[in-house]
Amino acid sequence: VELSEEAFHYCKKLQKIEIPDSVVKIGKDAFWRCKSLKEVRLPAGLKVIEDGTFAFCENLTNIKIPYGVKKIRSGAFSNCYALKEMVIPDSVTWLGTEAFFACKNLSKVKLSKNITVIRRATFSCSNIKSIEIPKKVTRIESNAFASSKLTKIVIPSKVQYIGLSAFHSSRKLKSITFKGSKLPEINKRAFYDLHAKVTFDVPNKSKSKYKKLLSNKKVYDGKK
């Protein structure tokens, strides 16, 4: 059984829904702009949360992603303003672009340990203060955490790429730790407009290389 695309699109008065386990697929934008929706029970056999499924569900606070979901696609929960916390189970291997974009009250997230890429603007404009980036992550793409409320971040050793403006305007970010001795590729404005007293902790044997990299005003605009 499937729920078609836009099945409950713009149902302004819908407040709660329990989707039976007989449903194995929910189409794109199925609950887009259901502004009164507060509580959702997802079916146990769901494998993919499609593009925009819960986008602009401004009052959504209670939803649990069942173990077995493998992909959360682009904008699936974008602009869910009331959402405060989210546990992404270890079955998830793919987070789409802007998956939690502009979830301005989202402060607590547990990521799947099997995610390898944090894509464009996934957590941009969120209220996240701290988050553990899984050890398997190799790429943090453009604007991934831009304008977030992060206070500290640890970049795992397998990260090879940090995209354009990845942490731009995270003005509370005071502590950045790099675990890898091999420098990742860091793009323009990745560390722009952070806390005035931000510090960088890097492996001893690579200090000189990191210092040179972070002295590039195109990457980081503060003190070295």
SULPE-V897001 format. One record per backbone hydrogen bond with DSSP energy under -1.0 kcal/mol. NH is the residue of the N-H (numbers start at 1). CO is the residue of the C=O. Records with the same first field share a line. If there is no record, write none. Layout:
NH: CO, CO
This chain:
3: 25
6: 28
7: 4
8: 30
10: 32
11: 8
12: 10
14: 11
17: 39
19: 41
23: 20
24: 1
25: 1
27: 3
29: 51
30: 27
31: 53
32: 29
33: 55
34: 31
35: 33
37: 34
38: 15
39: 15
40: 62
41: 17
46: 43
49: 71
52: 74
53: 50
54: 76
56: 78
57: 54
58: 56
60: 57
61: 38
62: 38
69: 66
70: 47
71: 47
72: 94
73: 49
75: 97
76: 73
77: 99
79: 101
80: 77
81: 79
83: 80
86: 108
88: 110
92: 89
93: 70
94: 70
96: 72
98: 120
99: 96
100: 122
101: 98
102: 124
103: 100
104: 102
106: 103
107: 84
108: 84
110: 86
115: 112
118: 139
121: 142
122: 119
123: 144
125: 146
127: 106
137: 134
138: 116
139: 116
140: 161
141: 118
143: 164
144: 141
145: 166
147: 168
148: 145
151: 129
153: 175
155: 177
159: 156
160: 138
161: 138
162: 185
163: 140
165: 188
166: 163
167: 190
169: 192
170: 167
171: 169
173: 170
174: 151
175: 151
176: 199
177: 153
178: 201
179: 155
185: 160
187: 162
189: 218
190: 187
191: 219
192: 189
195: 173
198: 195
199: 174
201: 176
206: 203
207: 204
210: 206
211: 207
212: 208
213: 209
214: 210
216: 213
219: 216
220: 216
